[in-house]
Amino acid sequence: METNFNHEQSLALINEMIQRARNNVTKKGTYTMIFWGYLVAAVAIVNCVLLHTLTDPNRSFWVWMSMIPGGVVSYFIERQVYREALVKTHIDRIGSTVWRGFTISVAVFLIAIYTAAFKYELFLILMLITPVILTMVGTGQFATACIFRYKTGYAIAALFWAGAIISAFSGLDVQYIILAVCMILGFVVPGHLLNHQAKNSHV
């Protein structure tokens, strides 16, 4: 049976979907966010240390290969959370799609920039990796804030964009420190706060 909605009913339905999606995010849905925050921050710090301790600093970058198994772990965390969600809305799917697009964009960007660096021996362009990725994370956070009407998300996006600008004027080791700080403040801290909010909520 076809149902016709007036303007007010349509807005109410959209608001209800957004609220349910926000509940799904706060109830265990931030585990993926926290996981990536800790993982990227830890790897960035390790890479910074290895740059100053290895006889061949170029070997330090291999630590980023841990992102591959990290992606597998993240997939299973997200899959489990999605299964436990009581109500799955179209807004949930849009939010997930934003970060899938981000993951694909990062992979394509890394392939393109490493290909250009080694093919044309322009190794200095590798300094752009951290600023560009921080920019893309900021874009993902901004889109997520718009989708879920999460005002703090705009501040988090601004944090990553500011980190991108600062890192563009910094050395490689400082870039990794900036990346780690952004991940802790932009992923780990908000993730734990949202989890705490969910535990104290009866919604």
N, C-alpha and C positions, 0 to 999 in steps of 0.2 A: 504494500500500500504506500503510495507516494505521500510524503508529508511536506507541506509548504511552510517555510519559516519566514516570519517578518524580520525586520531589521534588528529589533531588540533581542529576539530569540536567537538569531544567528550570532550576535555578539556574545550572548550568554553561553552558547554552546562552545564558541571559540575560547572564551575565558575559562570554561570548565576543562577543556582539553589541555590548555596551557597549565592550569593548576595541577591536573593529574600528572602531566609530564614532569612538572617541577617536583612533585612528590616522589616520582620514580627516580629522579636525579638525586634527591637528598636521602632516600632510603636505599643505601648500599650502592647506589649508582656512581658515587664518587670514588669507589675503590680503584677504578681504572685510572682516574685522574691522579690520585695519591701515588699509585704504583709508578706511573710515568714520571711524576715529579721527583720522587726519590731516585729512580733509576738514572734518568738523564743528569740530574745534579751530581750523583755519585760518579758516573762515568766522566763527566766534564772535569771534576776535581782530580780524578785519577789521571786523566789525560794531561792536565796541567802539571801534575807532579812528574809524570813520565817525561814530559818535554825537558825537564831540568835534571833528570837523573839518568836517562838512557844515553849510551854513547852515540847511538843513532836516533835522534829525536823523531825522525820520520816513522819509525816503528811504533811510536806511541799512538798513532791514529787507529791502529788495529783494534784498540779497545772498544771502538764504536761498533764493531761487529756484534757486540752483545745486544745491540738493538734488535737483531733478528730473532733470537730466542725470546727477547723481551716482548716482541710483537706477538709471538705465539702465546705467551703467558697472558698478555693483555686480552687476546681474543677469547680465551677460555673464561677469564674473569667477567668480561662483558657479556658473554653468552650465558653464564650462570645468573648474573644480575637480571638479564632480560627475561630469563625463564621465571624468575621469582617475582617479577613485576605483576601486581594484581590487575592493573589496567594498562594496556598498551595503546597509545594514541598515535595519530598521524604526526603529531608534534614530536613524539619520541623518535620516530623514524627520520624525520627531517634533521633533528639534532645529531643523530648517529651518522647520517649521510654527510653532514658538514665535515666531520672528523675523518670519515673514510676518504673524502675528497682531499683533505689535508695530507693524509698519509700518502696517497698516490702522488700528490704534487711534490712532496718532499723527495720521494723516490725518483721521480722524473727529473727534478732539479739537480739532485746529486749525480745522477747518471750524466746529465748534460754538462755540468760544470767540471766533473772529473775528466770527461771525454775531451772537452775543450782545453783543459789544463795540460793534459799529457800529449794531445795531438799537436797543439801549437806551442807547447812549452811555455805556457803562461801561468806559471805556478802561483803568482801573486793573486790571481783571481780566487784562489781557494780561501783567501781571507774574507771573501764575501759570504761564505757558507753560514757562519753564525748569525751575522746581521739579517740575512735573507730568511733564515729559518725562524728567527725571533719575530720578524715581520709577519710571516705566515701564521705563526702561533697567535700573534695579536689579532690577526684577521679572523681566525677560528674562534677566539674568545669573544670578539665583538659580535660575530654572527650568532654565537650561542647565547650571548646576553640579549640580543634582539628576539631570538626565538622563544626563550623561556622568560623574558621580561625580568632578567636578573641584573639589577642595577650595578651590583658590585663587579659584574663581568666587564662593564665598560672601563672601570678603573684598572682591572687586570689587563685588559687589552692595551690600555695606555702604558702600563708598566712594561709590557713586552716591546711596544713600539719605541719607548724611551731607551730600553736596553739595546735595541737594534741600532739606534742612532749613536749611542755612546760606544758600542762595540765597533762600529765602523771606524772610529778614530783610535782604537786600542790595538795593542799587540795581541798575538794569538793566545798567549797564556792568560792575559786579562780578559779576553773574550770568553774563555771557558769559565772564569770566575763569575762574570756577568751572567752567563747562561745559567749557571748553578743557582745564583741568587734569584733570578727571575723564575726558575722552576719551583724553588722552595716557596717564594712569596706568591707566585701566581697559580700553582697547582696544589702543593702540599698543604699550605696553611688554609686556603679556602676549602679544600677537600675535607680536612679535619673539622673545620667549623661547621660545614654543612652536615657532616655526620653527627656532630654533637647536637645540632639543631633538630635533626631527624629523631634522635633518641629522646629528646625532650618534647617532641610533638606527638599529639594523639590523632593527627589527621590520617 
